[in-house]
Every structure is written in structure tokens, then in C-alpha cells.
């Protein structure tokens, strides 16, 4: 009875503790007044750092978040955009400053493709999600009564992403957003492991997605 009660209390405590803290900062210089009309947007991940790459699935998550809430916003798929304009948006050749856009449009094939896409905003997302700590242990085995595990593990994750908004027409940076999240995940196991995952990256995606939606949407 005491063992069962201890297990219930343990599961309740980790369920309550498996949460995420999040901070979103916004600095917008020139927000559209009536949305972006029939122009398009592309969201790209920065991947020129030597120690990390902004995840492709995180970029896709932000785009899906925005479009799901305002279907009038047309966001070009990141992979499709990179392939269409190969090699100009590979990590080694991608523009690092709005002023670099002039270098791009001097290339006639690039200028034609960008004109066809009706690109208005280019949004660069830089950052990653990393594991910050881990503790605990777990043992699993097979016996006469069957297989099972016993133990308790915990680990932390932290996400830090910055989105920089370029106005492609004016060749200027018009906004910058930052989302920082952290959380602790748990894995208690009494016969069967029960993961309690803190949605750190998903929370960062929602935070940046909401801020970009506010910037781009005509439904202010």
C-alpha cells in the first residue's frame, strides 16, 4: 500500500513539474499596416555556424503555425526555396546582411526567380535546442514474471531562437524577435517507462509563430 501510494505521489509530482518557461522579446521597426497582400514570405534557418544548425523541422513548425492561423499568408517552403535558388542560399553563400540582397539581384537568374516568387519578406531564424543536463538511472530486465524496468531519469532542454525580418523590397531589416524556452523532462519507470516530455522546442515555435503572425497578418 505504501509503495503504491509513493508511486502515485511521484507521478503526480513529475506531471506538475514537467513544465516549460518561455520568454519572447519583440523589436519591430516597420510593421505592415494591412498585411502583405498577394506577396510571399520565406522563412529560412541559419546554418553557417560551426557548432550547430537551425533545425529544418523547427522552420517548418513556424511556417505551419502562421499559415494555420491565417491562410491568406503565403509562405514558400524552405527546401523548395533553397533548391529553386541553388546555390545562392546554401550556408556558404547565403546573404548575412540586407545589403547583400544587391549582390543577389545582380545575378539575372536569381533576380528573375525572386520576381516570379513575389517575395516581400525574408525571415532568418538562428538558434537551436540543446540538452542542458541529465540525471538518474534506470534498469530493465527479463525475469520469470516477464520484462520490466525500474528507475527514474530526468533531463533538461533549452531552446534559444532569434528571427530577423528583412523587407526584401526595401533591402532593410524591419524587425527582430527572440524566443527563449527551457524545461525539464522526466522518465519514471515502474515496470513500464512513462516519459513526461517538456515541449521546449514546440513552445519556442508557438512563441515565434504568434509574433510573426502579428507582424504579417491582415487581421490586426
N, C-alpha and C positions, 0 to 999 in steps of 0.2 A: 504494500500500500504506500509506504513512504517512498519507495523507488519510483512508482508510477506518478506520485504527486510531484516528485522532483523533476521528472521528465517534462510534465505538463508546464511547470513553472519555467523551466529552461526554454521550452519552445515559445512560450508567451513572451518571455523577456527578449529573446533574439528577434522575434517578429516585430516587437515595438522598436527595437534598436536598429533594425536594418533599414535605415532611412538615409536620405541624401540632403546635404546642404548645398545651396546654389546661390551664386551672385551673378547678376547680369548688369554690365555697365554699357551705357549708350552715349555716343557723341556724334550727332548728326549736324552737318553744316548746311545742307540744302535739300530738304525733303520735298518730293513731288507733291503738288497740291491736289491733283486729280488723277493720281495713279499714273501708269505708264502707257496706257492706250494699247495700240497693236504692236508696240516694240517688245523686244525679248530681253531676257536676263540669262546669264550663265553663272553658275556657282562652281568655283574651282578650288581644289585643295593645293596648298603649297607643299612641294615635295623636294625642295632643293637643300634642306638641312641634311647633315651627315648622320645624325643620331636618331632621327625619327621621320616619319612621313604622315601627313594628314590622311586619315583613312577614307577610302573611296565610299564605304558604306555610310560613313558619317555625312558626307556631302549629299549622298542620295537621300538620307533621312531628312536633312534640312529642306531639300527641294520638295520632297513628298509632303512635309508638314505645311509648307507655304501653299502649294497647289491644292491640297485637300481643303483648305480654308478659304481660298479664293481662286476658283478655276479660271478666272479671266487672266490671271498672270501666267504667261508662257515662259517656262524655264527650260532652256536647252539642256539635254542630258550631257553630263560632264564627259563621259567616254566618247560619245558621238562628236562633241565639240573638239576634243583633243585630236581625234582621228581625222576629222574634216580639215583641220588646220595644221596637220602634221608637217614639219616638226616644230612649229613656232610656239607651241605651248608645252613642249617637253620640259622637264625640270631645268635642264642646262640652258634653254633658250627662252623660257617664259619671261615676260616683262616683270620687272621688280618695282617699277615706278610708273605712275600715269604718263609721265613724259615719254616713256618707252613706246607708247602707242604710235607715235610718229614714225618710229623705226619700222613698226609692223606695216603700217598702211603704205609705206613706200614700196612694199612688195605687191605688185599688181594682183597676183592670185589671192593673196591674203585680203587685200582691200575689197576685191570682188566678193569673196566668201562672206566677209563681215557685213557688207552691204546687203547681200541676199538674206542674211540672218536677221536683219533689222535690230542689231544688238544695241541696247541702250545702257545697260548696267552690267559690269563685270564685278563679281563679288569673290574676293580671295579669302579663303579660310585657312588659317595657320594654327596648328596645335595638334594635340594627341591625347589619348587616355592611357595612363600608366598605372601599374600596380605599385602601391606605396608601402605595404607591409603585409606580413602573413605570420600566423602563429597557430599553435595547436597541433594535434596529431590524430590519426585515425588508423585503426587496424581492421582488416577484413579477413575472414577465413571461412572454411567449409568444415562442418562437423556432422555428427550423426543426425542432428536435428535440422540440418540444412545450412545454407550460407547466410552470412550476416556481417555487419560492420558495427563498430562501436568507437566513438570518439567525438571530437569537436574541433573544427577548424574555423579560422576567421582570416579575412584578408581585406585590405583597403584598396580602393581605386580613386584616382583623381583625374579629372578632365579639365583642360585649360585650352580654350579656343578663342581666337580673335578673327573677326570678319571685317575686312576692309572693303568699302564700297567705292568703286570707280564709276564715274559718269563717263561712258565711252565716247559720247559726242563731244563733251567739253574737255575731255582729257584731264580730268581733275578728280581728286579724292573728295567725296562728299559725305562720308560717314564712316564711323568705326564702332564696332560692337565687340564686347568681350563677355564670355560666359565661363565661369569657374565653378566646378562642382566637385564634391568629394563625398564618399560614403563608405560604409563598412558592410561587407557581406559575410554570411555565416553558413556553416555546413555542420549542423548537428547530425549525429548518426546513432540510432538505437535500432539495430538490425538493418534499417534502410536509411541511407543518407538523404537528408532533406535540405536542399540548397535554398537559402534565402538571399537572393541577389539584390544588391542595391543598384537601381537603374541609373548609374552615374552618367554614362555617355548619352543615354536617352533623355535625361533631364537637361543636359547641355544642348542637345539637339532642339528640344522644345523651346528652351530659352532663346537661342539664336533665331530659331524659326519664327517665334512670335514677334521678335523685334524687327526682323526683315519684312514680315507681313505688314507690320505697322508702317514701315517705310514705303513699301511698294504698292499696297492695296489702294484701290479707288474707294474702298468702303471705310473711309476715315470717320 
